[in-house]
Amino acid sequence: MSRKTLYIAASLLFIATCAAYFNRSALAQTGQPFPQYHVDAQYDAITVQSLYVPMHDGVRIAIDVVMPKNLAAGARIPAILDMTRYWRAEAGAGASNTSKFFATRGYAFILMDVRGSGASYGVWRGPQSPDEIRDAGEVVSWIVAQNWSNGKVGAMGVSYEGSTAQMLAVPNHPAVKAVIPGFHEYDLYTDIAFPGGVFTEQIVRDWNSFNQQLDQGEGVKPVDADTDHHMLREAVRDHAQNVDVNKAALAVTYRDDSPSGLGSIDNLSVFRYRREIERSGVAIFGWGSWMDAATADTLIRRFVNMSNPQTEIIGAWSHGAGYDADPFHQMDAPLTPGRAEQLMEQLRFFDYYLKGAANGAKAAHTLTYYTMGEDRWKTTNVWPIQGTKTERWYLAQNNKLSTAAPASSSGEDRYSVDLNATTGGRNRWFTENGGSDVVYADRAAEDRKLLTYTSAPLMADTEITGYPIITLNISSTATDGAFFVYLEDVDEHDHVTYITEGELRALHRKISRDAPPYKMFVPFHSFKRRDGELLVPGQTATLNFGLFPTSVLLKKGHRIRIAIAGSDRPTFARIPAEGNPVITVARNRQHPSFIELPVVLRT
């Protein structure tokens, strides 16, 4: 994937809020989550300077400074930082569309190769390492010391760059006023590397391979002074010591494993820095998707756990908002809001916080979200949204899903795990590596490989907004296993639409009595070594875990389906590594199995 492609994806990202906010879940509108905003370019041309900024320990960090050309003498402008692991630019490439967009509207746009990547010196020791965070603060100090700086700095980015944008608040530099972190993770263990404790084998392997290719340095842009590329060659030699993420991940089973020398994976996660981020008071404009890994979960957890001024927006897009990913739409459905609207709303946010524009973009404590199947945007300042009730559906005889609790003392279903079961190569996890479209084809054929339970036709339109929670009473012929649960919609023609999913490795099934590291809305599994417990073959065990949050309207006459799998290849690692497990799902009075759905009362 070229750097140009990555920047096109980055330019799609960011978004929006509504002009009016309500004290309850409300709203909303047709088609757009925010009012129209437009600012013409103030400058016809730009300049690009590439240079090294030395850090406290002598490591040189490569940056590109994209500025308006012919800036008036004495003029002072704000800066926006984009800190990347994926090269700030390719050799010979011009300025990115995003940097030109902001520079021509009166900003200095700074692209930075993080330590140990691109043309920067040093060793990359993992995403958002302490050195990387400190470097970002030191680059901010360099920015505000420039004679063109107005003393205000923001940050933006998607995915890795979304996390670096969020982490710019951690040093508490007074110049940092606002950040736009898009499509990133709050908790690296649960959100991308080990959802439910199950290793995303293919995703991590592909990402690591891509980074290793980048770290060879072939094609990266050197700084202007490095005319013979000797400094670039020196930097690339440093990169030979970079962490092999795949190798490190293969040594992890538990959250508190420490394979990289930086402690556990928690030390690289946003939630670990909650107090520092809150102390900064930095305004946050977050962006995520119901259909992109756990990015919607990231926004909700930040919304309820951090006191910063923030506006969060959750749509139904691919990673980076490059494609419409509402599963009820056609594959080629137009992207809403479009790329131009996304950039303009991003500009509106920065204009307010970095230029003092009176444009109404002040971040209130609001979350704007899109309901799939209804095509509507809604806004809330509380979570769970008001008017939500928990509706329990039981797994029942003859593969039915019923609101009636089981009355019989017997009842169970045996399922031989189909190790070829898959959600395909265009699912919510694969989009993380490059922002490709999210496509779940009709699941009817795939569901025949799974253990399914389907409701009777719904008597009325039913909105589900929040976190579904599954309780399975199971036994297995194996001592461990990966359990996948899919929430699906079945229409009148038996077309099956994927909505969301959850997974749990049986080893991690214990519900922890410890206080969770942040407020959450699903059962708390610590994923720590002390709480690990293998299954006893043939003995009943309870699996109680959350699915990823969603907002969807299921139409009258449609049916709700729960599909249970023991494999999702090639996305997730096979557990157990050998053998063909047979699981038994109990559905009786003593051991009921059920899903609890957050249903919104509709008036």
C-alpha positions as semicolon CSV with decimal commas, in nm:
position;residue;x (nm);y (nm);z (nm)
1;M;0,000;0,000;0,000
2;S;0,146;0,340;-0,095
3;R;0,180;0,635;0,137
4;K;-0,047;0,825;-0,099
5;T;-0,319;0,567;-0,043
6;L;-0,278;0,597;0,333
7;Y;-0,320;0,974;0,317
8;I;-0,626;0,949;0,098
9;A;-0,772;0,729;0,370
10;A;-0,664;0,978;0,636
11;S;-0,837;1,263;0,457
12;L;-1,170;1,083;0,489
13;L;-1,185;1,064;0,852
14;F;-1,332;1,317;1,067
15;I;-1,660;1,439;1,161
16;A;-1,917;1,594;1,328
17;T;-2,185;1,700;1,553
18;C;-2,527;1,850;1,532
19;A;-2,625;2,212;1,575
20;A;-2,872;2,132;1,849
21;Y;-2,827;1,892;2,135
22;F;-3,085;1,726;2,352
23;N;-3,093;1,598;2,708
24;R;-3,206;1,259;2,589
25;S;-3,139;1,038;2,297
26;A;-3,315;1,217;2,017
27;L;-3,297;1,347;1,678
28;A;-3,249;1,324;1,410
29;Q;-3,199;1,417;1,062
30;T;-3,203;1,283;0,717
31;G;-2,867;1,212;0,566
32;Q;-2,619;1,432;0,752
33;P;-2,500;1,430;1,114
34;F;-2,398;1,798;1,120
35;P;-2,479;2,135;0,965
36;Q;-2,307;2,248;0,650
37;Y;-1,983;2,446;0,692
38;H;-1,763;2,595;0,423
39;V;-1,447;2,805;0,427
40;D;-1,271;2,893;0,102
41;A;-0,893;2,864;0,072
42;Q;-0,719;3,183;0,184
43;Y;-0,387;3,104;0,015
44;D;-0,319;2,996;-0,341
45;A;-0,001;2,798;-0,275
46;I;0,199;2,617;-0,010
47;T;0,558;2,551;0,089
48;V;0,699;2,223;0,220
49;Q;1,009;2,202;0,440
50;S;1,149;1,869;0,559
51;L;1,386;1,864;0,855
52;Y;1,498;1,688;1,171
53;V;1,398;1,798;1,521
54;P;1,636;1,667;1,792
55;M;1,483;1,512;2,103
56;H;1,609;1,528;2,465
57;D;1,819;1,212;2,414
58;G;1,964;1,319;2,080
59;V;1,733;1,106;1,862
60;R;1,636;1,300;1,549
61;I;1,271;1,301;1,446
62;A;1,181;1,371;1,082
63;I;0,899;1,616;1,013
64;D;0,748;1,789;0,711
65;V;0,617;2,141;0,765
66;V;0,347;2,234;0,512
67;M;0,275;2,608;0,527
68;P;0,084;2,874;0,336
69;K;0,312;3,040;0,083
70;N;0,366;3,415;0,115
71;L;0,250;3,426;0,476
72;A;0,246;3,794;0,572
73;A;0,530;3,923;0,789
74;G;0,432;3,896;1,153
75;A;0,139;3,664;1,081
76;R;0,079;3,392;1,339
77;I;-0,101;3,068;1,257
78;P;-0,189;2,748;1,447
79;A;-0,043;2,406;1,374
80;I;-0,192;2,059;1,327
81;L;0,021;1,751;1,394
82;D;-0,019;1,418;1,215
83;M;0,217;1,163;1,380
84;T;0,250;0,841;1,185
85;R;0,411;0,498;1,193
86;Y;0,351;0,465;0,816
87;W;0,588;0,730;0,669
88;R;0,508;1,099;0,665
89;A;0,572;1,096;0,286
90;E;0,722;0,899;0,001
91;A;1,035;1,022;-0,174
92;G;0,943;1,259;-0,455
93;A;0,580;1,289;-0,345
94;G;0,414;1,626;-0,310
95;A;0,212;1,742;-0,013
96;S;-0,090;1,530;0,075
97;N;-0,440;1,653;-0,005
98;T;-0,516;1,685;0,365
99;S;-0,209;1,897;0,438
100;K;-0,281;2,122;0,139
101;F;-0,643;2,161;0,249
102;F;-0,540;2,295;0,590
103;A;-0,234;2,491;0,481
104;T;-0,432;2,690;0,224
105;R;-0,680;2,776;0,500
106;G;-0,422;2,923;0,732
107;Y;-0,262;2,632;0,920
108;A;0,084;2,484;0,948
109;F;0,034;2,113;0,889
110;I;0,313;1,906;1,047
111;L;0,368;1,545;0,942
112;M;0,593;1,346;1,173
113;D;0,758;1,006;1,145
114;V;0,739;0,862;1,496
115;R;1,059;0,738;1,655
116;G;1,199;0,432;1,481
117;S;0,996;0,477;1,162
118;G;1,016;0,649;0,826
119;A;1,319;0,881;0,820
120;S;1,327;0,924;1,199
121;Y;1,611;0,783;1,402
122;G;1,569;0,560;1,705
123;V;1,397;0,232;1,782
124;W;1,022;0,170;1,770
125;R;0,933;-0,027;2,083
126;G;0,560;-0,057;2,030
127;P;0,260;0,165;1,956
128;Q;0,239;0,475;2,176
129;S;0,546;0,387;2,378
130;P;0,657;0,634;2,649
131;D;0,937;0,759;2,423
132;E;0,692;0,820;2,139
133;I;0,458;1,017;2,365
134;R;0,742;1,229;2,502
135;D;0,871;1,295;2,149
136;A;0,532;1,435;2,049
137;G;0,539;1,682;2,338
138;E;0,889;1,794;2,242
139;V;0,783;1,851;1,881
140;V;0,501;2,072;2,013
141;S;0,762;2,277;2,202
142;W;0,956;2,314;1,875
143;I;0,640;2,429;1,695
144;V;0,546;2,702;1,941
145;A;0,904;2,834;1,934
146;Q;0,871;2,915;1,561
147;N;0,812;3,277;1,464
148;W;0,498;3,186;1,269
149;S;0,324;3,003;1,556
150;N;0,021;3,150;1,733
151;G;0,092;2,917;2,028
152;K;-0,193;2,676;1,960
153;V;-0,154;2,318;1,836
154;G;-0,399;2,043;1,742
155;A;-0,359;1,686;1,623
156;M;-0,548;1,455;1,394
157;G;-0,524;1,105;1,256
158;V;-0,684;0,771;1,186
159;S;-0,602;0,432;1,334
160;Y;-0,242;0,440;1,462
161;E;-0,241;0,813;1,393
162;G;-0,572;0,842;1,579
163;S;-0,403;0,701;1,887
164;T;-0,104;0,935;1,852
165;A;-0,345;1,227;1,818
166;Q;-0,520;1,123;2,139
167;M;-0,190;1,066;2,319
168;L;-0,073;1,419;2,235
169;A;-0,283;1,525;2,534
170;V;-0,073;1,311;2,771
171;P;0,233;1,543;2,812
172;N;-0,012;1,821;2,915
173;H;0,163;2,077;2,696
174;P;-0,033;2,403;2,733
175;A;-0,023;2,469;2,359
176;V;-0,228;2,157;2,276
177;K;-0,593;2,262;2,262
178;A;-0,785;2,013;2,048
179;V;-0,745;1,670;1,891
180;I;-0,938;1,464;1,636
181;P;-0,862;1,096;1,704
182;G;-1,034;0,873;1,449
183;F;-1,093;0,497;1,429
184;H;-0,848;0,388;1,696
185;E;-0,836;0,166;2,005
186;Y;-0,900;0,247;2,370
187;D;-0,771;-0,089;2,498
188;L;-0,522;-0,264;2,268
189;Y;-0,577;-0,607;2,422
190;T;-0,955;-0,627;2,381
191;D;-1,002;-0,393;2,084
192;I;-0,772;-0,536;1,821
193;A;-0,511;-0,789;1,935
194;F;-0,718;-1,025;2,155
195;P;-1,093;-0,952;2,139
196;G;-1,245;-1,172;2,407
197;G;-0,896;-1,312;2,460
198;V;-0,888;-1,463;2,108
199;F;-0,584;-1,370;1,899
200;T;-0,661;-1,188;1,570
201;E;-0,392;-1,393;1,403
202;Q;-0,419;-1,277;1,043
203;I;-0,474;-0,909;1,126
204;V;-0,167;-0,883;1,348
205;R;0,048;-1,083;1,107
206;D;-0,046;-0,865;0,809
207;W;0,006;-0,541;1,003
208;N;0,344;-0,651;1,131
209;S;0,457;-0,759;0,784
210;F;0,353;-0,422;0,640
211;N;0,549;-0,235;0,907
212;Q;0,858;-0,449;0,858
213;Q;0,849;-0,366;0,489
214;L;0,821;0,006;0,566
215;D;1,108;-0,015;0,815
216;Q;1,348;-0,113;0,538
217;G;1,317;0,251;0,431
218;E;1,313;0,198;0,055
219;G;1,114;0,486;-0,091
220;V;1,071;0,699;0,219
221;K;1,131;1,072;0,188
222;P;1,462;1,197;0,336
223;V;1,485;1,541;0,496
224;D;1,593;1,830;0,275
225;A;1,947;1,850;0,414
226;D;2,011;1,479;0,354
227;T;2,109;1,517;-0,010
228;D;2,318;1,199;-0,022
229;H;2,071;1,000;0,198
230;H;2,340;0,909;0,451
231;M;2,121;1,021;0,741
232;L;1,833;0,813;0,610
233;R;2,060;0,508;0,593
234;E;2,165;0,568;0,955
235;A;1,802;0,596;1,064
236;V;1,708;0,276;0,883
237;R;1,990;0,092;1,060
238;D;1,828;0,192;1,390
239;H;1,501;0,041;1,271
240;A;1,656;-0,304;1,255
241;Q;1,601;-0,319;1,632
242;N;1,228;-0,246;1,610
243;V;0,989;-0,476;1,792
244;D;0,848;-0,767;1,594
245;V;0,483;-0,729;1,695
246;N;0,375;-1,066;1,564
247;K;0,648;-1,245;1,756
248;A;0,556;-1,053;2,071
249;A;0,184;-1,125;2,028
250;L;0,244;-1,497;1,985
251;A;0,400;-1,495;2,334
252;V;0,083;-1,343;2,485
253;T;-0,213;-1,532;2,625
254;Y;-0,300;-1,314;2,922
255;R;-0,340;-0,938;2,954
256;D;-0,056;-0,923;3,209
257;D;0,197;-1,107;2,992
258;S;0,496;-0,882;2,913
259;P;0,683;-0,994;2,601
260;S;0,815;-0,661;2,469
261;G;1,019;-0,514;2,756
262;L;0,766;-0,235;2,811
263;G;0,546;-0,427;3,051
264;S;0,201;-0,552;2,957
265;I;0,001;-0,436;2,658
266;D;-0,196;-0,209;2,894
267;N;0,104;0,023;2,914
268;L;0,052;0,104;2,543
269;S;-0,323;0,162;2,565
270;V;-0,512;0,492;2,579
271;F;-0,708;0,398;2,892
272;R;-0,381;0,374;3,087
273;Y;-0,341;0,752;3,042
274;R;-0,695;0,858;3,134
275;R;-0,592;1,086;3,420
276;E;-0,326;1,264;3,215
277;I;-0,567;1,316;2,925
278;E;-0,838;1,452;3,155
279;R;-0,589;1,680;3,328
280;S;-0,496;1,833;2,993
281;G;-0,851;1,961;2,935
282;V;-0,793;1,905;2,562
283;A;-1,110;1,909;2,352
284;I;-1,176;1,582;2,167
285;F;-1,364;1,524;1,843
286;G;-1,380;1,144;1,807
287;W;-1,479;0,931;1,514
288;G;-1,568;0,560;1,491
289;S;-1,797;0,301;1,335
290;W;-2,030;0,022;1,440
291;M;-1,873;-0,188;1,162
292;D;-1,504;-0,118;1,221
293;A;-1,343;-0,351;1,478
294;A;-1,404;-0,200;1,824
295;T;-1,385;0,167;1,727
296;A;-1,743;0,241;1,832
297;D;-1,665;0,081;2,167
298;T;-1,363;0,314;2,196
299;L;-1,581;0,621;2,155
300;I;-1,843;0,507;2,403
301;R;-1,584;0,418;2,666
302;R;-1,407;0,752;2,625
303;F;-1,745;0,928;2,638
304;V;-1,834;0,777;2,976
305;N;-1,485;0,762;3,128
306;M;-1,323;1,095;3,040
307;S;-1,435;1,442;3,145
308;N;-1,270;1,629;2,857
309;P;-1,493;1,843;2,636
310;Q;-1,580;1,597;2,366
311;T;-1,802;1,531;2,070
312;E;-1,810;1,171;1,951
313;I;-1,964;1,041;1,629
314;I;-2,037;0,681;1,537
315;G;-2,143;0,589;1,185
316;A;-2,157;0,273;0,976
317;W;-1,839;0,298;0,772
318;S;-1,521;0,115;0,692
319;H;-1,201;0,198;0,879
320;G;-1,134;0,567;0,812
321;A;-1,484;0,633;0,674
322;G;-1,383;0,563;0,317
323;Y;-1,687;0,343;0,242
324;D;-2,046;0,316;0,352
325;A;-2,066;-0,012;0,546
326;D;-2,431;-0,018;0,655
327;P;-2,511;-0,388;0,597
328;F;-2,865;-0,298;0,492
329;H;-2,735;-0,086;0,202
330;Q;-2,611;-0,194;-0,137
331;M;-2,232;-0,233;-0,165
332;D;-2,198;0,077;-0,383
333;A;-2,413;0,302;-0,163
334;P;-2,283;0,660;-0,154
335;L;-2,069;0,765;0,140
336;T;-2,255;0,993;0,380
337;P;-2,121;1,235;0,485
338;G;-1,888;1,260;0,187
339;R;-1,519;1,332;0,199
340;A;-1,556;1,706;0,144
341;E;-1,812;1,733;0,422
342;Q;-1,589;1,536;0,658
343;L;-1,291;1,766;0,602
344;M;-1,502;2,079;0,639
345;E;-1,644;1,967;0,970
346;Q;-1,295;1,882;1,088
347;L;-1,187;2,232;0,984
348;R;-1,480;2,380;1,176
349;F;-1,362;2,210;1,495
350;F;-1,003;2,332;1,457
351;D;-1,115;2,682;1,354
352;Y;-1,307;2,706;1,681
353;Y;-1,031;2,581;1,911
354;L;-0,716;2,697;1,732
355;K;-0,835;3,022;1,571
356;G;-1,117;3,128;1,799
357;A;-1,380;3,130;1,523
358;A;-1,737;3,181;1,647
359;N;-1,877;2,890;1,447
360;G;-2,061;2,689;1,714
361;A;-1,819;2,394;1,712
362;K;-1,756;2,392;2,088
363;A;-1,742;2,033;2,207
364;A;-2,032;1,956;2,437
365;H;-2,060;1,618;2,606
366;T;-2,245;1,460;2,316
367;L;-2,244;1,140;2,118
368;T;-2,398;1,144;1,771
369;Y;-2,473;0,802;1,627
370;Y;-2,630;0,645;1,321
371;T;-2,898;0,377;1,343
372;M;-2,853;0,114;1,073
373;G;-3,165;-0,010;0,901
374;E;-3,333;0,322;0,980
375;D;-3,089;0,562;0,810
376;R;-3,116;0,817;1,088
377;W;-2,870;1,015;1,298
378;K;-2,943;1,066;1,666
379;T;-2,772;1,251;1,948
380;T;-2,743;1,177;2,319
381;N;-2,550;1,317;2,613
382;V;-2,596;1,005;2,827
383;W;-2,508;0,639;2,784
384;P;-2,689;0,402;2,788
385;I;-2,937;0,614;2,600
386;Q;-3,259;0,697;2,778
387;G;-3,561;0,482;2,703
388;T;-3,360;0,158;2,683
389;K;-3,485;-0,165;2,838
390;T;-3,323;-0,508;2,851
391;E;-3,513;-0,773;2,659
392;R;-3,413;-1,136;2,719
393;W;-3,435;-1,397;2,445
394;Y;-3,377;-1,763;2,535
395;L;-3,222;-2,033;2,321
396;A;-3,505;-2,283;2,282
397;Q;-3,599;-2,619;2,136
398;N;-3,586;-2,671;1,759
399;N;-3,334;-2,388;1,712
400;K;-3,583;-2,127;1,820
401;L;-3,523;-1,801;2,001
402;S;-3,799;-1,724;2,252
403;T;-3,885;-1,466;2,516
404;A;-4,026;-1,748;2,732
405;A;-3,787;-1,897;2,987
406;P;-3,734;-2,275;2,952
407;A;-3,969;-2,480;3,170
408;S;-3,814;-2,822;3,113
409;S;-3,534;-2,966;3,326
410;S;-3,375;-3,108;3,010
411;G;-3,278;-2,962;2,679
412;E;-2,945;-2,918;2,503
413;D;-2,794;-2,900;2,156
414;R;-2,469;-3,062;2,041
415;Y;-2,253;-2,889;1,784
416;S;-1,939;-3,023;1,617
417;V;-1,727;-2,715;1,560
418;D;-1,681;-2,643;1,190
419;L;-1,321;-2,527;1,168
420;N;-1,384;-2,381;0,822
421;A;-1,645;-2,134;0,947
422;T;-1,560;-1,777;0,851
423;T;-1,690;-1,423;0,832
424;G;-1,482;-1,375;0,518
425;G;-1,191;-1,154;0,421
426;R;-1,381;-0,824;0,419
427;N;-1,505;-0,823;0,776
428;R;-1,484;-0,562;1,054
429;W;-1,129;-0,674;1,139
430;F;-0,972;-0,681;0,793
431;T;-1,078;-0,323;0,725
432;E;-0,828;-0,217;0,995
433;N;-0,540;-0,288;0,757
434;G;-0,590;-0,026;0,489
435;G;-0,952;0,088;0,521
436;S;-1,109;-0,147;0,266
437;D;-1,486;-0,178;0,247
438;V;-1,667;-0,391;0,505
439;V;-1,882;-0,652;0,334
440;Y;-2,076;-0,934;0,499
441;A;-2,257;-1,125;0,227
442;D;-2,587;-1,301;0,294
443;R;-2,501;-1,520;0,593
444;A;-2,764;-1,786;0,519
445;A;-2,521;-2,038;0,368
446;E;-2,250;-1,975;0,629
447;D;-2,506;-2,013;0,908
448;R;-2,566;-2,371;0,801
449;K;-2,215;-2,441;0,937
450;L;-2,311;-2,292;1,274
451;L;-2,548;-2,352;1,561
452;T;-2,834;-2,105;1,515
453;Y;-3,144;-1,994;1,704
454;T;-3,407;-1,781;1,529
455;S;-3,707;-1,591;1,665
456;A;-4,059;-1,573;1,527
457;P;-4,131;-1,270;1,306
458;L;-4,122;-0,946;1,505
459;M;-4,461;-0,791;1,574
460;A;-4,325;-0,434;1,546
461;D;-4,015;-0,242;1,440
462;T;-3,751;-0,301;1,706
463;E;-3,452;-0,077;1,772
464;I;-3,146;-0,224;1,943
465;T;-2,893;0,035;2,060
466;G;-2,620;-0,063;2,303
467;Y;-2,435;-0,375;2,407
468;P;-2,601;-0,715;2,365
469;I;-2,490;-0,961;2,635
470;I;-2,486;-1,337;2,586
471;T;-2,501;-1,609;2,852
472;L;-2,415;-1,960;2,734
473;N;-2,411;-2,266;2,952
474;I;-2,186;-2,506;2,765
475;S;-1,974;-2,814;2,792
476;S;-1,704;-2,926;2,554
477;T;-1,491;-3,225;2,465
478;A;-1,189;-2,992;2,478
479;T;-1,024;-2,801;2,764
480;D;-1,035;-2,468;2,579
481;G;-1,212;-2,309;2,287
482;A;-1,299;-1,988;2,104
483;F;-1,670;-1,904;2,114
484;F;-1,812;-1,662;1,858
485;V;-2,166;-1,526;1,881
486;Y;-2,325;-1,331;1,595
487;L;-2,639;-1,116;1,614
488;E;-2,819;-1,127;1,280
489;D;-3,135;-1,011;1,106
490;V;-3,339;-1,254;0,894
491;D;-3,585;-1,094;0,652
492;E;-3,904;-1,231;0,496
493;H;-3,700;-1,392;0,217
494;D;-3,454;-1,563;0,455
495;H;-3,174;-1,322;0,368
496;V;-2,944;-1,309;0,671
497;T;-2,773;-0,979;0,759
498;Y;-2,481;-0,958;1,000
499;I;-2,526;-0,691;1,269
500;T;-2,256;-0,742;1,533
501;E;-2,056;-1,006;1,714
502;G;-1,878;-1,100;2,035
503;E;-1,617;-1,360;2,115
504;L;-1,467;-1,518;2,425
505;R;-1,191;-1,768;2,481
506;A;-1,317;-2,022;2,735
507;L;-0,992;-1,995;2,930
508;H;-1,087;-1,634;3,017
509;R;-1,450;-1,698;3,113
510;K;-1,419;-1,608;3,483
511;I;-1,603;-1,289;3,575
512;S;-1,354;-1,083;3,772
513;R;-1,440;-0,942;4,113
514;D;-1,177;-0,671;4,074
515;A;-1,272;-0,317;3,984
516;P;-1,241;-0,283;3,605
517;P;-0,978;-0,040;3,475
518;Y;-1,255;0,176;3,328
519;K;-1,633;0,189;3,326
520;M;-1,782;-0,067;3,091
521;F;-2,125;-0,204;3,002
522;V;-2,043;-0,572;2,959
523;P;-1,929;-0,842;3,205
524;F;-1,571;-0,775;3,317
525;H;-1,317;-1,041;3,229
526;S;-0,971;-0,948;3,354
527;F;-0,792;-1,172;3,099
528;K;-0,516;-1,199;3,361
529;R;-0,321;-1,513;3,438
530;R;-0,464;-1,553;3,788
531;D;-0,819;-1,572;3,646
532;G;-0,744;-1,825;3,373
533;E;-0,931;-2,155;3,404
534;L;-0,942;-2,442;3,158
535;L;-1,263;-2,626;3,086
536;V;-1,320;-2,970;3,233
537;P;-1,440;-3,186;2,940
538;G;-1,804;-3,282;2,984
539;Q;-1,858;-3,041;3,274
540;T;-2,098;-2,747;3,235
541;A;-1,942;-2,399;3,240
542;T;-2,099;-2,055;3,200
543;L;-1,978;-1,809;2,938
544;N;-2,114;-1,459;2,997
545;F;-1,981;-1,186;2,771
546;G;-2,071;-0,879;2,571
547;L;-2,105;-0,830;2,198
548;F;-1,972;-0,515;2,035
549;P;-2,219;-0,227;2,058
550;T;-2,456;-0,150;1,775
551;S;-2,752;0,063;1,679
552;V;-2,995;-0,104;1,440
553;L;-3,363;-0,103;1,356
554;L;-3,505;-0,449;1,284
555;K;-3,821;-0,422;1,078
556;K;-4,159;-0,569;1,160
557;G;-4,181;-0,920;1,011
558;H;-3,806;-0,977;1,033
559;R;-3,657;-1,230;1,273
560;I;-3,370;-1,212;1,521
561;R;-3,103;-1,478;1,490
562;I;-2,820;-1,582;1,722
563;A;-2,549;-1,785;1,549
564;I;-2,279;-1,964;1,749
565;A;-1,942;-2,068;1,605
566;G;-1,617;-2,213;1,733
567;S;-1,397;-2,075;1,457
568;D;-1,357;-1,770;1,234
569;R;-1,074;-1,845;0,994
570;P;-0,847;-1,687;0,889
571;T;-0,915;-1,383;1,108
572;F;-0,873;-1,553;1,445
573;A;-0,636;-1,817;1,576
574;R;-0,768;-2,171;1,606
575;I;-0,843;-2,270;1,968
576;P;-0,766;-2,541;2,056
577;A;-0,479;-2,577;1,812
578;E;-0,557;-2,945;1,751
579;G;-0,858;-3,172;1,759
580;N;-1,222;-3,128;1,657
581;P;-1,418;-3,007;1,957
582;V;-1,782;-3,089;2,011
583;I;-1,968;-2,842;2,229
584;T;-2,303;-2,887;2,399
585;V;-2,522;-2,583;2,467
586;A;-2,766;-2,626;2,754
587;R;-3,109;-2,461;2,728
588;N;-3,306;-2,588;3,025
589;R;-3,448;-2,457;3,351
590;Q;-3,131;-2,527;3,551
591;H;-2,893;-2,403;3,284
592;P;-3,067;-2,156;3,054
593;S;-2,877;-1,988;2,772
594;F;-2,995;-1,648;2,651
595;I;-2,909;-1,312;2,501
596;E;-3,004;-0,979;2,655
597;L;-3,074;-0,708;2,398
598;P;-3,080;-0,332;2,473
599;V;-3,413;-0,245;2,312
600;V;-3,513;0,120;2,274
601;L;-3,873;0,203;2,355
602;R;-4,023;0,375;2,052
603;T;-4,305;0,625;2,075
